[in-house]
Amino acid sequence: MLPAPSRWLWLDSVFAAIILALFAGCATPIEVKTASKAQLDLLTALDGAVSTLQQSFDQFHKAKEARIREEGRMLVARQAIAALYPANRPMKQMTADSLFESYNTNVQPWIDNALALPDVEAQIVSLSKKIPATSDPALKGRYTLALQDLQELRARLTRNKPPAVTEIEEVILGDLRNERQTAQDVRHLLDILRSQIAAMKSIASKVDAWLLLDVSVSQEQADSLKDAVVGARKAFAGDAQ
C-alpha cells in the first residue's frame, strides 16, 4: 500500500498540473503528452503486477494449507500408532492378520478422518438450520437423512478417540486457522492497493484524454477533477486507518 504522503503528493501534483493546463491554452507540448502517456502506462503495468502478485500469494497460501494438512495427517497417524502401541508396554505376540485388523480398527479411522470434525460440525449446523426452513417434503427428508449420517459420523469421530490424537489435531487446526487469517490479511492489503491504483489510473486517464485532444480544460472539468482528487484523498485516508 502506498504511504499516505506519497499518495496525496501524487494527487496534488495531478490537480496542480490540470490547473496549469487550464491557463495554458490549446496547444499541449509533446513532452507533456509523452509524460502523461508514460504515467498511465506505468499505472497500468503496476496494476497488472499487483494482480499477478495477488494470484501468486493465493497459490502460495493454498499450497501451504495443503502441506499443513498432509503433514498433519502423518502426525495424527504417528500419535494414533503410539497410543495403540505405547513404547513402554511390552508387545504381545501377534499374527500379521491380527496386527492388520487392529491397525484398520484403531489407527486408520483417525487418519482417514483427520481434521474432519470442524467441517462435520459446520455441516450439522447448516443442515439443522435448513430443515425447519424447508417446505418441500422430499428435500426435507434428504436433509434429515444427511443430518443423521453426519451426527453418526461425529459420534464415531469423538468416541474412544485417543487424547494424543485430539491434542495434535487441535494444534494442526490452529495452524490452519492462522494460515487462513494470514492469507486473508494479505489479500485485503493488496485489494486496498489495487483500489488506490485504480483511483490514480482513473484520474490519469482523464488527464491523458484531455491532453490528446489539444483543448483547454474547462472550469467545469477542472472542478470535476478537483472533486475526484478530493474524494480519492478521503478514500486513501480511510484506507490508511
LUMTORLUM-845017 format. One line per field, with one value per residue: residue in one letter; x, y, z of N, C-alpha, C in turn; residue number from 1. Coordinates in steps of 0.02 Angstrom, whole numbers. Atoms other than C-alpha are relative to their C-alpha. Example, Ala and Ser with C-alpha at 12.3 -4.5 7.8 and 13.67 -1.06 7.14 Angstrom:
<rs>
code = (a, s)
n.x = (45, -42)
n.y = (-59, -59)
n.z = (0, -3)
ca.x = (615, 684)
ca.y = (-225, -53)
ca.z = (390, 357)
c.x = (45, -39)
c.y = (60, 55)
c.z = (0, 37)
pos = (1, 2)
</rs>
This chain:
<rs>
code = (m, l, p, a, p, s, r, w, l, w, l, d, s, v, f, a, a, i, i, l, a, l, f, a, g, c, a, t, p, i, e, v, k, t, a, s, k, a, q, l, d, l, l, t, a, l, d, g, a, v, s, t, l, q, q, s, f, d, q, f, h, k, a, k, e, a, r, i, r, e, e, g, r, m, l, v, a, r, q, a, i, a, a, l, y, p, a, n, r, p, m, k, q, m, t, a, d, s, l, f, e, s, y, n, t, n, v, q, p, w, i, d, n, a, l, a, l, p, d, v, e, a, q, i, v, s, l, s, k, k, i, p, a, t, s, d, p, a, l, k, g, r, y, t, l, a, l, q, d, l, q, e, l, r, a, r, l, t, r, n, k, p, p, a, v, t, e, i, e, e, v, i, l, g, d, l, r, n, e, r, q, t, a, q, d, v, r, h, l, l, d, i, l, r, s, q, i, a, a, m, k, s, i, a, s, k, v, d, a, w, l, l, l, d, v, s, v, s, q, e, q, a, d, s, l, k, d, a, v, v, g, a, r, k, a, f, a, g, d, a, q)
n.x = (43, -41, 5, 48, -31, -15, 63, 28, -44, 16, 65, -6, -38, 45, 47, -38, -15, 61, 11, -46, 25, 59, -21, -55, 22, 20, -55, -34, -67, -5, -31, 52, 40, -40, -4, 66, 10, -46, 27, 58, -26, -30, 54, 29, -48, 0, 61, -10, -50, 32, 47, -40, -25, 57, 12, -56, 10, 56, -25, -48, 36, 37, -49, -23, 54, 1, -58, 15, 47, -34, -45, 43, 22, -55, -7, 56, -15, -52, 29, 47, -40, -32, 51, 20, -58, -46, -69, -18, 39, -27, 41, 25, -11, 59, -6, 5, 71, 26, -31, 32, 69, -4, -18, 58, 53, -19, -45, 20, 56, -22, -37, 48, 43, -40, 19, 66, 54, 28, 42, 61, 39, 28, 54, 56, 32, 33, 60, 48, 36, 37, 58, 63, 19, 15, 70, 5, -9, -53, -64, -7, -20, -71, -39, 3, -44, -69, -16, -10, -66, -53, 1, -31, -71, -27, -5, -58, -62, -14, 3, -63, -55, -58, -13, -57, 24, 39, -46, -38, 47, 13, -59, 0, 56, -23, -45, 41, 35, -49, -19, 57, 4, -54, 19, 53, -30, -40, 47, 32, -48, -9, 62, -4, -49, 29, 51, -36, -27, 56, 18, -52, 4, 59, -17, -51, 33, 34, -51, -30, 49, 4, -62, -2, 46, -28, 49, -6, 45, 51, 4, 42, -41, -49, 36, 16, -61, -16, 43, -26, -62, 19, 30, -53, -39, 38, -1, -66, -7, 38, -39, -58, 22)
n.y = (-59, -60, -43, -54, -60, 11, 0, -67, -41, 17, -29, -73, -19, 8, -55, -60, 2, -17, -71, -33, 12, -41, -66, 7, -6, 60, 44, 36, 23, 72, 29, 10, 57, 61, 15, 23, 68, 44, 9, 44, 67, 25, 19, 61, 54, 11, 37, 69, 33, 14, 56, 61, 13, 25, 69, 40, 8, 46, 68, 17, 16, 63, 55, 7, 31, 71, 33, 7, 56, 63, 14, 14, 69, 43, -7, 36, 72, 15, -1, 55, 61, -3, 13, 71, 42, -41, 23, 29, 59, 57, 21, 69, 37, -10, 22, -55, -16, -36, -67, -38, -15, -50, -64, -25, -18, -49, -52, -26, -48, -67, -28, -15, -56, -50, -71, -5, -15, -68, -2, 38, -42, -55, 28, 15, -64, -24, 41, -11, -62, 8, 45, -34, -51, 34, 21, 58, 60, 43, -32, 0, 68, 10, -38, 35, 59, -24, -23, 60, 29, -42, 9, 65, -8, -39, 45, 45, -38, -20, 58, 36, -33, -8, -71, -26, -17, -62, -55, -18, -29, -70, -39, -6, -44, -68, -21, -13, -63, -54, -6, -31, -70, -34, -7, -50, -65, -19, -17, -63, -53, -7, -30, -71, -28, -2, -53, -63, -4, -12, -71, -39, 14, -34, -71, -7, 11, -62, -49, 20, -10, -72, -22, 24, -39, -67, -52, -27, 30, -47, -7, 55, 60, -8, 9, 72, 36, -18, 41, 68, 2, -5, 64, 51, -13, 23, 73, 22, -11, 54, 61, -4, 16)
n.z = (0, 5, -59, 8, 29, 70, 37, 2, 42, 69, 16, 2, 60, 58, 2, 16, 71, 36, -9, 46, 68, 9, 23, 48, 69, 35, 20, -54, 22, 10, -59, -51, 24, -8, -71, -23, 26, -36, -68, 5, 13, -62, -46, 27, -14, -72, -17, 22, -43, -64, 12, 4, -67, -40, 20, -25, -72, -9, 14, -52, -62, 11, -2, -70, -38, 19, -32, -71, -7, 14, -57, -58, 3, -21, -73, -30, 5, -49, -67, -6, -7, -66, -51, 3, -18, -39, 1, -65, -12, 37, 56, -2, 62, 42, 69, 48, 11, -57, 1, 53, -21, -53, 32, 36, -47, -51, 26, 66, -2, -21, 57, 53, -19, -33, 7, 32, -48, 8, 60, -16, -45, 39, 41, -44, -16, 61, 14, -55, 17, 63, -5, -20, 50, 63, 5, 44, -42, 25, -15, -73, -18, 18, -49, -65, 4, 1, -68, -42, 18, -28, -72, -13, 13, -56, -58, 12, -3, -70, -44, -12, 35, -44, -17, 37, 67, -8, -13, 59, 47, -21, 21, 73, 18, -16, 54, 59, -11, 7, 71, 35, -20, 34, 71, 4, -12, 58, 54, -17, 13, 72, 26, -13, 46, 67, 3, 5, 69, 44, -6, 34, 71, 26, 7, 53, 65, 18, 19, 63, 54, 14, 32, 69, 41, 9, -16, -67, -48, -22, -72, -24, -1, -54, -63, -4, -17, -70, -43, 2, -39, -71, -19, -4, -61, -57, 3, -19, -72, -32, 6, -45, -67)
ca.x = (0, 68, 113, -15, 107, 158, -22, -76, 78, 36, -146, -100, 27, -102, -226, -93, -47, -228, -244, -89, -163, -321, -224, -102, -211, -247, -76, -3, 186, 232, 339, 186, 86, 228, 247, 59, 53, 205, 124, -36, 63, 158, -3, -74, 84, 81, -99, -55, 96, -7, -140, -7, 68, -104, -130, 42, 7, -160, -74, 63, -60, -166, -11, 46, -125, -121, 53, -6, -149, -37, 94, -48, -113, 59, 68, -105, -52, 103, 2, -131, 0, 90, -74, -113, 64, 147, 336, 341, 220, 286, 224, 113, 143, 26, -7, 4, -184, -222, -98, -176, -352, -301, -223, -379, -491, -391, -275, -339, -505, -413, -301, -446, -545, -401, -453, -629, -726, -741, -810, -933, -990, -1015, -1120, -1227, -1261, -1303, -1424, -1504, -1550, -1606, -1726, -1852, -1849, -1881, -2061, -2029, -2057, -1939, -1798, -1830, -1816, -1648, -1584, -1641, -1554, -1396, -1403, -1421, -1270, -1167, -1220, -1170, -1003, -975, -1009, -881, -752, -766, -795, -638, -527, -351, -314, -148, -239, -360, -216, -115, -271, -304, -126, -142, -313, -238, -101, -233, -332, -175, -130, -305, -302, -133, -196, -350, -245, -127, -272, -355, -197, -174, -357, -331, -176, -269, -411, -285, -203, -374, -413, -247, -269, -444, -380, -228, -341, -446, -292, -217, -378, -388, -206, -226, -370, -263, -403, -407, -484, -648, -681, -817, -694, -565, -695, -748, -568, -542, -691, -617, -449, -529, -632, -479, -384, -525, -531, -343, -351, -484, -375, -229, -334)
ca.y = (0, 171, 284, 421, 567, 489, 461, 637, 715, 622, 678, 859, 862, 795, 929, 1064, 1006, 1021, 1196, 1246, 1167, 1269, 1429, 1359, 1373, 1244, 1178, 1046, 1018, 846, 819, 838, 717, 590, 605, 585, 430, 356, 385, 300, 152, 137, 134, 1, -104, -79, -139, -294, -329, -316, -431, -559, -542, -570, -729, -791, -761, -852, -1004, -998, -997, -1136, -1243, -1207, -1253, -1417, -1454, -1420, -1542, -1677, -1661, -1658, -1824, -1901, -1829, -1897, -2069, -2063, -2016, -2148, -2284, -2226, -2231, -2408, -2475, -2375, -2386, -2431, -2576, -2748, -2804, -2957, -3092, -3056, -3129, -3022, -3035, -2978, -2834, -2781, -2791, -2692, -2558, -2543, -2530, -2418, -2315, -2299, -2214, -2070, -2049, -2055, -1926, -1820, -1637, -1676, -1640, -1449, -1473, -1604, -1488, -1345, -1456, -1512, -1332, -1287, -1432, -1401, -1227, -1284, -1421, -1311, -1184, -1315, -1342, -1474, -1643, -1739, -1613, -1603, -1793, -1792, -1656, -1757, -1916, -1819, -1740, -1911, -1976, -1827, -1847, -2030, -1982, -1853, -1985, -2102, -1963, -1925, -2099, -2179, -2052, -2057, -1895, -1879, -1878, -1744, -1637, -1645, -1608, -1451, -1393, -1426, -1343, -1191, -1185, -1194, -1051, -944, -980, -934, -773, -727, -760, -654, -510, -512, -513, -369, -263, -299, -259, -90, -60, -105, 13, 153, 115, 112, 286, 355, 271, 344, 520, 495, 430, 588, 697, 598, 606, 795, 818, 712, 822, 980, 1078, 1189, 1112, 1195, 1261, 1129, 991, 1060, 1067, 888, 830, 925, 834, 668, 710, 763, 604, 498, 584, 546, 364, 347, 422, 293, 152, 213, 192)
ca.z = (0, -46, 103, 132, 97, -69, -122, -76, -159, -320, -314, -276, -417, -539, -491, -499, -674, -729, -656, -755, -911, -883, -914, -1041, -1195, -1328, -1380, -1266, -1278, -1342, -1187, -1076, -1184, -1180, -992, -966, -1077, -988, -818, -875, -944, -780, -679, -795, -776, -588, -577, -679, -570, -410, -485, -528, -354, -277, -378, -329, -145, -161, -238, -107, 39, -38, -62, 116, 185, 87, 156, 334, 308, 234, 370, 497, 436, 462, 639, 677, 614, 724, 879, 843, 824, 982, 1078, 1018, 1044, 1185, 1186, 1372, 1353, 1307, 1137, 1138, 1012, 866, 696, 541, 519, 696, 681, 516, 590, 743, 633, 525, 677, 793, 682, 504, 551, 637, 483, 360, 458, 519, 545, 482, 642, 619, 442, 505, 644, 519, 404, 551, 600, 419, 395, 566, 504, 332, 387, 481, 338, 202, 146, 12, 100, -15, 6, 192, 201, 111, 227, 379, 320, 283, 456, 537, 440, 496, 676, 669, 593, 730, 861, 781, 771, 957, 1027, 1103, 1019, 1091, 1187, 1096, 929, 991, 1053, 892, 789, 891, 856, 670, 659, 746, 615, 477, 555, 567, 386, 325, 426, 354, 177, 211, 280, 131, 7, 99, 90, -95, -128, -46, -151, -311, -267, -242, -409, -492, -423, -485, -653, -674, -643, -755, -895, -890, -896, -1039, -1140, -1122, -1170, -1327, -1386, -1376, -1295, -1144, -989, -946, -772, -754, -800, -679, -540, -580, -572, -410, -334, -392, -315, -150, -149, -183, -42, 79, 20, 39, 213, 258, 191, 295, 452)
c.x = (44, -7, -45, 33, 13, -63, -27, 44, -15, -66, 4, 38, -41, -47, 35, 16, -62, -15, 46, -24, -60, 18, 52, -22, -9, 58, 34, 68, 3, 31, -52, -43, 37, 5, -66, -12, 44, -26, -59, 22, 30, -53, -33, 45, 1, -61, 6, 48, -30, -50, 37, 27, -55, -15, 55, -6, -56, 23, 47, -36, -40, 47, 25, -53, -4, 57, -12, -47, 35, 48, -41, -25, 55, 10, -56, 13, 52, -29, -48, 37, 33, -50, -20, 57, 50, 70, 19, -41, 27, -49, -21, 15, -65, 14, -6, -72, -29, 29, -33, -71, 0, 16, -61, -55, 18, 46, -27, -59, 21, 40, -49, -41, 38, -24, -70, -54, -28, -46, -66, -46, -34, -57, -61, -38, -39, -65, -53, -40, -43, -65, -64, -24, -20, -72, -10, 13, 57, 69, 13, 21, 73, 45, 3, 45, 73, 22, 12, 67, 56, 4, 32, 76, 33, 9, 60, 66, 19, 2, 68, 59, 59, 13, 58, -20, -40, 46, 38, -46, -15, 58, -1, -56, 16, 46, -39, -37, 47, 18, -56, -6, 55, -16, -53, 29, 40, -46, -33, 47, 10, -63, -1, 48, -28, -53, 33, 28, -56, -21, 50, -4, -60, 14, 50, -31, -37, 49, 28, -47, -6, 62, 3, -45, 26, -52, 13, -51, -49, 0, -41, 39, 51, -33, -17, 61, 20, -41, 25, 63, -15, -30, 51, 42, -37, 0, 68, 11, -37, 38, 58, -19, -18)
c.y = (62, 41, 59, 63, -8, 3, 71, 46, -13, 32, 76, 22, -7, 59, 65, 3, 20, 75, 40, -7, 44, 68, -3, 9, -67, -48, -30, -23, -75, -34, -16, -60, -66, -20, -27, -72, -49, -14, -48, -72, -31, -23, -64, -60, -16, -40, -73, -37, -18, -58, -66, -20, -30, -73, -46, -14, -50, -72, -23, -22, -64, -60, -11, -33, -75, -37, -9, -59, -68, -19, -15, -71, -48, 4, -36, -75, -20, -3, -59, -66, -3, -15, -74, -45, 43, -31, -35, -62, -59, -21, -73, -33, 4, -29, 61, 20, 41, 71, 45, 21, 54, 69, 30, 25, 60, 56, 32, 49, 71, 33, 22, 63, 54, 71, 10, 25, 71, 6, -37, 42, 57, -24, -17, 63, 26, -38, 10, 64, -8, -40, 35, 50, -31, -25, -62, -64, -45, 29, 0, -70, -13, 37, -37, -61, 21, 23, -60, -33, 41, -6, -66, 4, 39, -43, -47, 37, 21, -59, -35, 31, 9, 74, 30, 21, 65, 60, 22, 31, 73, 45, 13, 47, 73, 27, 17, 67, 59, 12, 34, 73, 41, 11, 54, 71, 25, 21, 67, 59, 11, 27, 75, 33, 5, 53, 68, 10, 16, 73, 44, -9, 35, 74, 11, -10, 62, 53, -16, 11, 73, 25, -22, 41, 70, 54, 24, -35, 52, 4, -57, -65, 2, -11, -74, -40, 15, -42, -72, -7, 3, -65, -54, 10, -26, -77, -27, 8, -54, -65, -1, -17, -73)
c.z = (0, 64, -14, -30, -74, -42, -7, -44, -74, -21, -6, -62, -63, -6, -18, -75, -41, 5, -47, -72, -15, -28, -55, -72, -32, -13, 60, -25, -5, 60, 54, -19, 12, 73, 27, -22, 38, 70, -1, -12, 63, 50, -23, 15, 74, 22, -21, 44, 68, -7, -3, 68, 44, -17, 26, 74, 14, -10, 55, 64, -7, 4, 71, 42, -15, 33, 75, 12, -10, 56, 63, 1, 23, 76, 36, -1, 52, 71, 10, 10, 69, 55, 2, 23, 39, 3, 65, 17, -40, -56, 9, -67, -42, -69, -45, -10, 58, 4, -52, 20, 54, -28, -34, 47, 43, -24, -63, 3, 19, -56, -55, 15, 38, -17, -29, 47, -8, -62, 12, 44, -39, -44, 42, 17, -60, -14, 54, -12, -62, 8, 22, -53, -67, 0, -44, 41, -23, 17, 75, 24, -15, 50, 67, 0, 1, 69, 46, -14, 31, 76, 21, -10, 56, 61, -7, 8, 71, 48, 4, -37, 47, 16, -39, -70, 3, 9, -63, -53, 17, -20, -75, -24, 17, -53, -63, 7, -8, -73, -40, 17, -34, -73, -9, 9, -60, -58, 12, -16, -75, -34, 10, -49, -71, -7, -4, -70, -49, 2, -36, -75, -32, -11, -56, -69, -24, -24, -69, -58, -18, -36, -72, -46, -14, 12, 71, 45, 24, 76, 30, 4, 57, 68, 11, 21, 72, 48, 2, 42, 75, 25, 8, 63, 62, 3, 23, 75, 39, -3, 49, 72, 8)
pos = (1, 2, 3, 4, 5, 6, 7, 8, 9, 10, 11, 12, 13, 14, 15, 16, 17, 18, 19, 20, 21, 22, 23, 24, 25, 26, 27, 28, 29, 30, 31, 32, 33, 34, 35, 36, 37, 38, 39, 40, 41, 42, 43, 44, 45, 46, 47, 48, 49, 50, 51, 52, 53, 54, 55, 56, 57, 58, 59, 60, 61, 62, 63, 64, 65, 66, 67, 68, 69, 70, 71, 72, 73, 74, 75, 76, 77, 78, 79, 80, 81, 82, 83, 84, 85, 86, 87, 88, 89, 90, 91, 92, 93, 94, 95, 96, 97, 98, 99, 100, 101, 102, 103, 104, 105, 106, 107, 108, 109, 110, 111, 112, 113, 114, 115, 116, 117, 118, 119, 120, 121, 122, 123, 124, 125, 126, 127, 128, 129, 130, 131, 132, 133, 134, 135, 136, 137, 138, 139, 140, 141, 142, 143, 144, 145, 146, 147, 148, 149, 150, 151, 152, 153, 154, 155, 156, 157, 158, 159, 160, 161, 162, 163, 164, 165, 166, 167, 168, 169, 170, 171, 172, 173, 174, 175, 176, 177, 178, 179, 180, 181, 182, 183, 184, 185, 186, 187, 188, 189, 190, 191, 192, 193, 194, 195, 196, 197, 198, 199, 200, 201, 202, 203, 204, 205, 206, 207, 208, 209, 210, 211, 212, 213, 214, 215, 216, 217, 218, 219, 220, 221, 222, 223, 224, 225, 226, 227, 228, 229, 230, 231, 232, 233, 234, 235, 236, 237, 238, 239, 240, 241)
</rs>
